[in-house]
């Protein structure tokens, strides 16, 4: 499966450093696509976009939906999810926390703050995406078609106020 966002898009729009090994970010891209994006779009619209994207056949209005509305949300959910796990590595010897020679490892309060700030951006873009789809449902017939065992799209706008 191809990622809906690129490495460069994540590095350009978040504080995630471009020198970071992208293999450490990649699992969070997959998880964010499967959870956050599918939760908003519902299974049918999500599958339509992913299938067409993977086949390089994604066209408007779906291409615009992806580039203008989905990607900003996805990028910030990736960063938000990544912050919670990046300080830790799981290996044969157990779970380890990294600490550089010339750096100070942030405590969980600092990491939670980073996570929270990125999540605020993600929720902002999520709400814009939901508004856009709800105001353009005729462009995306898959949005309201759900079968048994599939996720229905989330049409809920958060009650959280976002201060940027």
C-alpha positions in Angstrom: 0.0 0.0 0.0 1.3 3.4 -0.9 1.3 6.2 1.7 -1.2 9.0 1.1 1.4 11.5 2.3 5.1 11.6 1.4 8.1 11.9 3.7 8.8 15.4 2.4 5.2 16.5 3.1 5.5 15.4 6.7 9.0 17.0 7.2 7.9 20.3 5.6 4.7 20.7 7.6 5.7 19.5 11.0 8.6 19.9 13.4 9.7 16.3 12.5 13.4 16.7 11.5 14.3 15.7 7.9 17.4 13.9 9.2 15.2 11.4 11.0 15.2 7.9 9.7 11.8 7.7 7.9 11.4 4.0 8.8 10.6 5.3 12.3 7.8 7.5 11.0 6.4 5.0 8.5 4.3 2.8 10.9 2.6 6.0 12.1 1.6 6.9 8.6 0.0 3.6 8.0 -1.8 3.7 11.4 -3.0 7.2 10.9 -4.4 6.4 7.4 -6.2 3.3 8.7 -7.6 4.9 11.8 -7.9 8.7 11.6 -8.6 9.0 7.8 -10.9 6.0 7.6 -12.8 7.2 10.7 -13.6 10.5 9.0 -14.3 9.1 5.5 -16.0 5.8 6.3 -14.8 2.6 4.8 -16.3 3.0 1.3 -14.9 6.4 0.6 -11.6 5.5 2.2 -11.3 2.4 0.1 -12.1 4.3 -3.1 -9.4 6.9 -2.4 -6.8 4.3 -1.4 -7.5 1.9 -4.2 -7.4 4.6 -6.9 -4.4 6.3 -5.3 -2.5 3.0 -5.3 -3.5 2.4 -9.0 -2.5 5.9 -9.9 -6.0 6.5 -11.2 -7.2 9.0 -8.6 -8.9 11.9 -10.3 -11.0 14.9 -9.3 -13.0 15.5 -7.1 -11.2 12.7 -5.1 -7.8 14.1 -6.0 -8.7 17.5 -4.7 -10.2 15.9 -1.6 -7.0 14.1 -0.9 -4.6 17.0 -1.6 -6.5 19.9 -0.1 -8.4 18.3 2.7 -7.1 14.9 3.8 -3.4 15.4 3.6 -3.2 18.3 6.1 -5.2 16.4 8.6 -3.2 13.2 8.0 0.2 14.9 8.3 -0.6 16.3 11.7 -2.1 13.1 13.0 1.1 11.3 11.9 3.2 13.8 13.8 1.0 13.6 16.9 1.0 9.8 17.0 4.8 9.7 16.3 5.7 12.0 19.2 4.2 9.5 21.7 6.4 6.7 20.6 9.6 8.1 19.2 11.5 8.3 22.4 11.1 4.6 22.9 12.5 1.6 21.0 11.4 -2.0 21.4 14.0 -4.6 20.8 15.0 -8.1 21.8 16.3 -6.8 25.1 13.1 -4.9 26.0 11.9 -1.4 25.8 14.5 1.3 25.8 14.4 5.1 26.0 17.0 7.0 23.9 19.1 9.7 25.2 21.7 11.5 23.1 25.2 12.3 24.3 24.7 16.0 24.0 21.0 16.3 24.5 18.4 16.2 27.3 15.6 13.8 26.9 12.2 15.5 27.5 10.0 14.1 30.2 6.5 12.7 29.4 4.9 16.1 30.2 6.9 17.7 27.4 6.1 14.9 25.0 2.4 15.1 25.9 2.5 18.8 25.2 4.1 18.2 21.7 1.5 15.5 21.0 -1.3 17.8 22.2 -0.2 20.7 20.0 0.1 18.6 16.9 -3.3 17.0 17.6 -4.9 20.5 17.8 -3.7 21.1 14.2 -5.0 17.7 13.1 -8.4 18.2 14.7 -8.6 21.7 13.0 -8.0 20.1 9.6 -10.3 17.2 10.5 -13.2 19.5 11.1 -12.5 21.4 7.9 -12.5 18.0 6.0 -15.8 17.0 7.5 -17.4 20.4 6.7 -16.2 20.2 3.1 -17.5 16.6 2.6 -20.9 17.4 4.2 -21.3 20.5 2.0 -20.3 18.5 -1.1 -21.9 15.1 -0.6 -23.1 14.8 -4.2 -19.4 14.7 -5.2 -18.7 11.7 -3.0 -21.5 9.1 -3.2 -19.4 6.6 -1.2 -19.6 8.8 1.9 -23.1 7.7 2.9 -23.0 4.1 1.7 -22.0 1.7 4.4 -22.4 -2.1 4.6 -22.3 -4.4 7.6 -18.9 -4.5 9.2 -17.7 -1.2 7.7 -17.0 2.0 9.4 -19.6 4.7 8.9 -18.1 8.1 8.3 -17.8 10.5 11.2 -19.8 13.6 10.8 -19.2 14.9 14.3 -17.4 18.2 14.7 -15.4 18.3 17.9 -16.8 20.5 20.7 -13.2 21.4 21.6 -12.3 25.0 20.9 -9.0 25.3 19.2 -6.8 28.3 19.8 -3.9 28.7 17.4 
